[in-house]
C-alpha cells in the first residue's frame, strides 16, 4: 500500500503544534488551584496565599511575632534525569522577599531567585543573595524569570527579564544571572513559590502569574528532525 504524501506544509503544521502540546501552562485563572498545595514544613508566622483574580497572591498578617513565610509547592515534580525549563512572571511592590525556586525533598539542594525591592538575587546552597559574594542584578517591580536544567551536565541556569510578566505570550530577551552545577544524583525536584517577610509585615502587592513549563525541549527538536526526514523519504518514493 502506498503511503499518503506528506507535504512540507503538513510537516510544518505538525512541528508548530508540538510545542503547544508539550507546554504545561498555568494562567492562575482558578481552574488549576489543585495543582498547588501549601508546604507546611516551612510555615512560619501568619503568611497566606490564594489563587484569584488571574494570579497567585501572597500576603501576610499585620503583626508577625517572628519570621513570616509561606511556600506553595507545584504538585508535579521535575525529573532531573531529563532536560526541562520553566518561565514565570513575578510582581512585588511589597517589602517582602518573593521567591521562586526548585528543591529536592530535604532542601539540601536548591536553586532559584528572590525578587525584593529593586533586586534580583540568585540563591543556591552555600550562598544567599544578601550575603558576602551574593549574586544580584537590578530589577523592576515586575519581571519574569527562566530556569533551565540540562541533565547531561546536571546544571541549572537562571535568567531574568525586567518589566514584563507574561512569558507565555512574549519572547523575552533573557539575561543570565547565574548557573549552578549540582552534585546531587538524578532524582525529582519540586517547584516552589512563596513569600518571606522577616519580622515585619509586608505592605504592597506580591504575586506570580503566567507559568509555562517545557518538560523536554530536546525531544521536540528530535521529533522535528524526524518528521522532516520522513517527508523527504516519502517525496523520493513518489
C-alpha positions in Angstrom: 0.0 0.0 0.0 1.3 3.4 -0.9 1.7 5.8 2.0 0.0 9.2 1.6 2.3 12.0 0.6 3.2 14.2 3.5 3.6 17.8 2.2 6.1 20.3 3.7 3.2 22.4 4.9 1.8 19.4 6.8 5.1 18.8 8.4 5.5 22.5 9.5 1.9 22.5 10.9 2.7 19.4 13.0 6.0 20.8 14.2 4.4 24.1 15.2 1.7 22.2 17.1 4.1 20.0 19.1 5.5 22.7 21.4 2.0 23.8 22.5 1.2 20.2 23.3 4.4 19.8 25.3 4.0 23.0 27.2 2.3 22.9 30.6 0.7 26.3 31.2 -0.8 27.8 34.3 -2.6 31.2 34.0 -3.8 31.1 37.6 -7.4 31.6 36.4 -8.8 29.5 39.3 -9.1 26.2 37.3 -5.7 25.0 38.4 -5.8 25.5 42.1 -5.5 21.8 42.7 -2.0 21.9 41.0 -0.6 23.6 44.2 -0.5 22.9 47.9 0.9 24.7 50.9 4.3 23.3 52.1 3.6 23.1 55.9 7.1 22.1 56.8 8.4 25.6 56.3 5.3 27.5 57.5 6.2 30.5 59.7 4.0 33.2 61.1 0.7 34.1 59.6 1.6 34.4 55.9 -1.2 33.3 53.4 -1.7 32.7 49.7 -4.6 32.4 47.3 -5.3 31.9 43.6 -7.7 34.5 42.5 -8.0 37.4 40.0 -5.9 35.6 37.5 -2.8 35.2 39.7 -1.3 33.6 42.7 -1.4 36.2 45.5 0.7 36.3 48.7 0.0 38.3 51.8 1.0 38.4 55.5 -0.6 39.2 58.8 -0.3 42.7 60.1 1.6 41.8 63.4 4.0 38.9 62.9 5.9 37.8 66.0 8.8 36.2 64.2 9.5 35.2 60.6 6.5 35.3 58.3 6.7 32.8 55.5 4.6 30.7 53.2 5.7 28.3 50.5 3.5 26.7 47.9 4.5 23.6 46.1 3.6 22.6 42.5 2.2 19.1 42.6 4.1 17.7 39.5 7.8 17.2 40.3 10.5 17.7 37.6 12.7 14.7 36.8 16.4 15.6 36.8 17.1 12.6 34.6 15.8 14.7 31.7 16.1 18.3 30.5 13.4 20.8 31.5 12.7 24.5 31.6 10.2 26.8 33.2 9.3 30.5 33.0 7.1 32.6 35.3 6.1 36.2 35.8 6.7 37.9 39.2 5.4 41.1 40.7 6.5 42.5 44.0 5.7 46.0 45.4 5.9 44.8 49.0 8.8 44.9 51.3 8.9 41.1 51.4 11.0 38.6 49.5 9.1 36.9 46.7 10.7 33.6 45.9 10.7 31.0 43.1 13.0 28.0 43.3 13.3 24.3 42.8 14.5 22.0 45.6 15.0 18.3 46.5 12.9 16.8 49.2 15.0 17.7 52.2 16.0 21.2 50.9 19.7 20.4 50.9 20.0 21.2 47.2 18.0 24.1 45.7 18.3 26.8 43.1 16.2 29.8 42.4 15.6 33.6 42.7 14.3 36.2 45.1 12.7 39.4 43.9 12.8 42.1 46.5 12.5 45.9 46.1 14.8 46.6 43.1 16.9 43.5 43.2 17.0 40.0 41.7 19.0 37.7 43.9 20.2 34.1 43.0 20.0 31.6 45.8 21.7 28.1 45.9 23.5 26.0 48.6 26.1 28.0 50.4 25.1 31.3 49.0 22.4 33.9 49.8 21.9 37.0 47.7 22.2 39.3 50.7 25.4 37.7 51.9 29.1 38.2 51.0 29.6 37.4 47.4 25.8 37.4 46.7 24.8 37.3 43.1 22.4 40.1 42.2 21.0 42.2 39.3 18.9 45.3 39.1 15.2 44.6 39.0 12.0 46.5 38.4 8.8 45.9 40.4 7.8 43.2 38.0 9.6 40.9 35.6 10.0 37.3 34.5 12.5 34.6 35.2 13.5 31.5 33.4 15.2 28.4 34.9 16.7 25.8 32.6 18.1 22.4 33.6 20.5 20.3 31.5 20.6 16.7 32.6 23.9 15.7 30.9 25.8 18.3 33.0 23.4 18.5 36.0 23.4 22.3 35.5 20.7 24.8 36.4 20.8 28.3 34.8 18.7 31.3 35.9 17.8 34.2 33.6 15.6 37.3 34.1 13.8 40.0 32.2 12.6 43.3 33.7 9.2 44.8 33.0 7.1 42.0 31.7 5.2 39.2 33.5 3.8 37.2 30.6 6.5 34.8 29.2 3.7 32.7 27.7 2.8 35.3 25.1 6.1 37.0 24.7 9.6 36.0 23.6 11.7 38.0 26.1 15.4 38.8 25.6 16.7 37.0 28.6 19.8 38.0 30.6 21.5 35.2 32.5 22.1 35.9 36.2 23.7 32.7 37.4 24.3 29.0 36.7 24.9 26.2 39.2 26.0 22.6 38.8 24.6 20.2 41.3 26.4 17.3 42.8 23.2 15.5 43.6 22.2 12.3 41.9 19.4 12.3 39.4 16.0 12.4 41.0 13.0 14.6 41.3 12.9 18.2 42.4 9.8 20.3 43.2 8.9 23.8 42.2 8.1 26.2 45.0 6.8 29.8 45.0 6.4 31.9 48.2 6.9 34.9 50.3 9.2 35.6 53.3 8.9 38.9 55.2 11.4 38.5 58.1 10.0 40.1 61.3 8.0 42.9 59.6 4.6 42.9 57.8 4.6 43.2 54.0 2.9 46.3 52.7 2.0 46.2 49.0 1.3 43.5 46.4 3.2 40.3 45.7 2.1 37.7 43.2 3.2 35.3 40.5 1.5 34.7 37.2 1.8 33.0 33.7 3.8 29.8 34.4 5.0 27.8 31.4 6.8 24.5 31.8 8.7 22.7 29.0 9.4 19.2 30.1 11.6 18.0 27.3 12.7 20.7 24.8 15.4 18.5 23.3 12.8 15.8 22.5 10.8 18.3 20.4 13.9 19.1 18.3 14.4 15.4 17.6 10.8 15.0 16.7 11.0 17.9 14.2 14.1 16.4 12.6 12.5 13.0 12.3 9.4 14.4 10.6 11.5 16.4 8.2 13.4 13.2 7.2 10.1 11.3 6.8 8.8 13.9 4.5 11.9 13.7 2.3 11.7 9.9 2.1 8.1 10.0 1.0 8.9 12.6 -1.6 11.6 10.4 -3.1 9.2 7.5 -3.3 6.5 9.4 -5.1 
